[in-house]
Amino acid sequence: MGLMETIIKKVLEKGIIIEKTKLSGSVYKIRIQSDGIADYDFEPGHFLRLGVGIDQDDISLKDKVRSYSVWDINKENSTIDIAIATHSQGIGARWVETCKLNDTVYFKWKKGKFLVEDSADSYLMIGDLSALSHLYIINRNLPDNKQIESVVYSQQSEDFFADVDRSNPFGFNVMCENPSTEIIQKLNSIIPEMKGDNMVYIAGDSRVCITLTNYFRKELNWSTKQIKTKPFWNPDKKGLE
């Protein structure tokens, strides 16, 4: 183990994998138990920086850490759940396919700004498979009286998975990669039905995030306060580039 790996392990929190479940054709659920979880000031929308390439000398430093949404948290049991998709076949995908129960993992909390906010009347959730667990926890923590609309997509129907409570609150769509035009076509019929003050969450493919943010700001004249955007991945980048 190199000096950098030693430093990483001292800086990050330590946990244990206590559950690994395959949810769909390309998604795994990982449950991590760690003592510090019980005392963490959690807000729905927080991420984990998870070490997935530690102790592997052939992996560059920027590839040793990946960000994953916290899908669920149980402070009583000191556990957190994350969902990891494997369709990218990147280092994170390879890690989740080979990790085992009782493996030690190292992580750090990442707060960010892509958090639940209940100030609107109607919400629109847009994202690909990489964003599904994040949109689930946002939706699950909104009051029941909110109107929720959605466009969640993947290239294959078998990729989709239910929320932790086994509900399916979103509309699933089989679409090609980077389907911005197709999404906008669907939005033309969804948005007129949204009531009161509106808010949109857009996550996943950076290309879709950029195109749809411009659409809401320039075509629909939505304010920046109404638009929450989080690119989870970029096809031209990897790791922490």
N, C-alpha and C positions, 0 to 999 in steps of 0.2 A: 504494500500500500504506500502510495506516494505522500509527500508532504501536503499537497492540496487536498487529498482525500481525508487526511487526518484533520485538517482545519475544518473541512465541510462537516464532518461528523461532530465536531465540537460545537459548531455554530448552530446546526439544525437540531430539532427535537427528534427523539427516538420513539418509534412505535413498533408494533408487531402486527403482522397480517393474521387475522383470526377467521376470515372468511373470503373465499374466492368462488364466484359463481358466474357461469357464462349466461348472459341475459338474452343474447340474440346471435345471429350469424357472425357478428363482428364486434361485439361489445361484452366486456367483463365488468362485473361489480367486485370491488375490493373493499373489505371492511378492515380498518386499522384501529387498533386499541393503543391508547397512550395516556399516561397519567395526567398530563397537562390539559387534556381536552375538557375535563370537568370544570376547570377554572377559566377557560378562554372566553372572552367577551365576543361571542359569535353574532354575526348578522347574516341573514340569508343573502348569498351572493359572494361570500368570501371564497377564496381559492386556497389551494395548497401548492407550494413549491416542493415537489417530490423528487428526491434523488433516485434516478433510475439507471445510472451508469457508474455509480461509485464502485471502486475496486476493479474497474475494467480499464486497463492501460491503453487499449486501442481506441478508446472513445475520447474525443476532445472535451475540454472543460465545459464549453458552452452546451454540449450535448448531455451532460451528466445530470441536468435538472430539467424537469418539465412542470408546467402549471396545469392543475386539474381543479375543476369546480368541486366544491363540497356539495354533494347531493343530499346528504342527510347527516344529522348529528344527534347523538344520544349522550347527554352529559352524565346521566345516571350510570351508564355503563362505560363512559369514557371512550366512545367509539365515533368514528366518522366513516361515511360511505362515499366512494368516488366511483364513477363509471368511466372506463377507458376503452375507446374504440381502436380497433386494430387495422382498419382499412388503409391507413397511411403506410403501414409496414416500416415505421420509423423506430427509433430506439425505445420509445415508450411502449409501442405495440409489441416489440420483441420482449421487453421486460415483463409486461403483464402476462404474456403467454407462457413464460418460464418461471415466474415467481411461485412460491409455494406457501402453504400454511406455516405459521410460526417463523417465517422469514422476518428479519429486522429491517425496518425502513427508516429513512431519515427525511424530515420534512420541515418546512417553515410556513407559517401563515402569511397569506397575501390578501390584503383587504380590498384595494381597488375601489372603483366607483360604480361598478355594474351591480348595484344592490337593489333590494326590494324597496319600492316607494309606493305608498298607498294614497297619494294625493289626487290621482285621476279617477274618473268614473269608468272609463273603458280602456282596455289594454289589448295590444296586439303583440303577439310573440312570434318572432321570425328567426329561424335558425336551422342549421343542419345537424347531423348526428352528433358532432362534437359539442354542440351547445344544448342538447336535449336535457341532460340532467340539471344544468344550470337554470334553464327555463322552467323545469319542473319545480325546483325549490322556490323560485320567485312566485310562481303561480300558487303553490301550496300555502304561501305565507301572505297572500292577499286576502282581504275580507271577502266573505261569501257573496256580498251584494255587488261586487264588481263584475262588469261585462268583460269576458275574455274571448278574444278571437286569436287565430293562430294560422301560420303557414310553416310547418316543420317538414323538412324534406330529406330524402336520401336517394341514392341511385337504385337501391333494392329494397323491396318491402320487408324482407326478413331481417333488415338491420334494426328496425324499430323495437323499442321495449317500453313496458309500462313503468309508471312511477313506483316509488317505494311502497305506496299503499295499494298498488295493483290497479290504480285507476288509469284511464287513458283520456285525459282532458283536452288533448290537442288533436287537430286534424292532420293526419299523416299524408304526405304526398310523395310519390315516386317521380323524381325529376333528375335531369342530367346535372353534371357538375357545373357550377357557376350559372344557375338558372335565373338570373336577375330579371330578364324580360318576362319570363313565365310567371314569376312571383308578382311582378307589377300588374300583370293582367288579372291575377286573382284578387289583388288588392282593390282593383277598380270596383269590384262588387262587394267587398268586405267593408271598406272604410265608410261608405255612405250609411251603413247600418250601425255604426258605432255611436253611442249616445253620450252627451255631456262632454266633459273634458277628456281628451285622449292622450295616451302615451304609448310609445312603441319601444320594444326591446328587440334589437337586431344583433345576432351573434353568429360566429362560425367563420366561414370563408371570408377573408379580408376583402376580396373583390366584390362580393355581394354586400358586405357592410358599407363599402364606399359608395357603390351605385345606389343603394337604397337610402342611405343618409342624404345623398344629393337629391334623390327623388322627393323625400319628405320635406326637405328644406326649400328646394327651388321650385318644385312642381306643385306641392301642396301647401307651401308656406307655413309649415309647422315650425315652432320655435325650438331652439336647442334644448330647452327644459323638457320638451315633450319627447325627445329622441335620446334613447340610451343605446349606445353601440359598443360592442366588444369583439374585435377580430380575434378569434381563437387560433387561427393558423393562416399561413400565407404559402401558397404553392411554390413560391420562389425562395423561401427561407426555411430554416430549420433551427431547432433549439432556441437559444436566447439571442440569436442574431437580431 
